[in-house]
Amino acid sequence: MAAPAEVTDEPGQPPALTSLSLAEAAQSTRMQDQIITPFDVSGGFDDTGKPKAIDYDKLVDTFGSQRIDKPLLERFETVTGHKPHRMLRRGLVFSHRDLNLILDKYEKGIPFFLYTGRGPSSDSMHVGHTIPFEFTKYLQDVFDVPLVIMLTDDEKFFHTPKLSLKDVYKFTVQNAMDIIAVGFDMKKTFIFADTEFIDGGFASAFNNNVRELGKRTTINQIRGTFGFNDSNNIAEFNFPAVQSATAFATSFPFIFGTDSKKVSKIPCLIPCAIDQDPYFRQCRDNAPKMGYLKPAIIHSVFLPSLRGKESKMSASDADSSIFLSDTDKQIQKKVGKAFSGGQDTAELHREIGGRTAVDVPFQYLTFFMEDDEELKRIQEAYEKGEMQSGEMKMACTKEVQAYVGAFRERRKAVTEEVRKSFMRPRQLTFTGMPSEKERQDAKDKRIKQLEQELEQLNLEG
């Protein structure tokens, strides 16, 4: 089977970013510096040119976020009454901004909403893409809150010269169906594509927030945060305001109601990979100036490439990724070639054991295996040399095949009609939803807007 269609980002669009352009603090752009931006992810290289694993502790310090520690996990379990997701238990969701405040509000019965997204760059997502969505579904189930999922097809179009609007929309449709197959509750979930929603009749409030954000954001701030220069197009400079506007409940009056004073106090929690943090630092800076609460953020690590922990799984490199469209045979072949932490010979491996810290098949088990005790048993056996690399790869293959197989079955049930239902602007069902009067007022207002648009068309015709 051919690799899913993918158009890689053009060099220089935006330019290769370094810690200098993000933090404006480094005095060197040597190749060993790790690069973590919305556009580039690499652990960097040491002085000998050897690739390094991504240093997440350094990211917490650089980005100024907070580690999710044991006391916070214990409070999460106490407040929600649910065992933390395996990604929380294992430190794969590792950092946050104001998660404690979200727990405070939930404990007091104050409603909030979830927001996450995806930039559609290929017609099939890989298993690394599903990790944040699976975790988001867990949060939706635990907190019983509405969820907004943004598909940033416009960003992919702006960012990659080779991509046409037709290309990105095709990717968007397929990615939306993949996301739905994760198992989200349609009654509580609204998915939208920027190119459809922003120009539609339901986005006037959304666009007002984009304008407010744009007015408060300078070109120098965007340059400093994202490393843009004069070669970047003007749409790229504006896009951070678009991505940030989704973090405000007032952008969606058809979900949260038209009482802007009340709706502006609804908090937002954003589960995302750590590379998206620069967008929301900008958003958090501007939110109080607009009379809104700062969105809370919870960060996940990247699923490593099959080649090693130095970089994340990438759709542009088919040999580094396991796609949701891969067959069991393809998964077995790919895992069989994954970077191993085993020793050079079976004898040496039995003598000193394997290295789970760099073993990609074991790393995948930490993402996909639910059973903590079994994972611990496998780790100890491998590190003691009682389990060989081939056995580790077999265990990994079994878990990933089961994960992708279950997805394939759910994906069969996602029809075009189902996709359109998820992507239709509508009232969602949740605790604290607008009253019947508020919903009727919003409906009447919308009808009036449509009548005015029709009248204008008749005049023009």
Buried (B, 14 or more C-beta within 10 A) or exposed (E): EEBBBBBBBEEEBBBBBBBBBBEEEBEEEEEBBBBBBBBBBBBBBEEEEEBBBBBBEEBBEBBEBBEBEEEBBEBBEEBBEEEBBBBBEBBBBBBBBBBBBBBBBBEEEEBBBBBBBBBBBBBBBBBBBBBBBBBBBBBBBBBBBBBBBBBBBBBBBBBBEEBEEEBBBBBBBBBBBBBBBBBBBBEBBBBBBBBBBBEEEBBEBBBEBBEBBBEBBEEEBBBBBBBBEEEBBEEBBBBBBBBBBBBBBBBBBBBBBBBBEBBBBBBBBBBBBBBBBBBBBBBBBBBEEBEBBBBBBBBBBBBBBBBBBBBBBBBEBBEBBBBBBBBBEBBBEBBBEBBBBBBEEEEEBBEEBBBBEBBBBBBBBBBBBEEEEEBEEBBEBBBEBBBBBEBBBBBBBBBBBEBBEEBBEEBEEBEEEBBEEBBEBBBBEBEBBBEEEBBEBBEEEBEEEEEEEEEEEEEEE
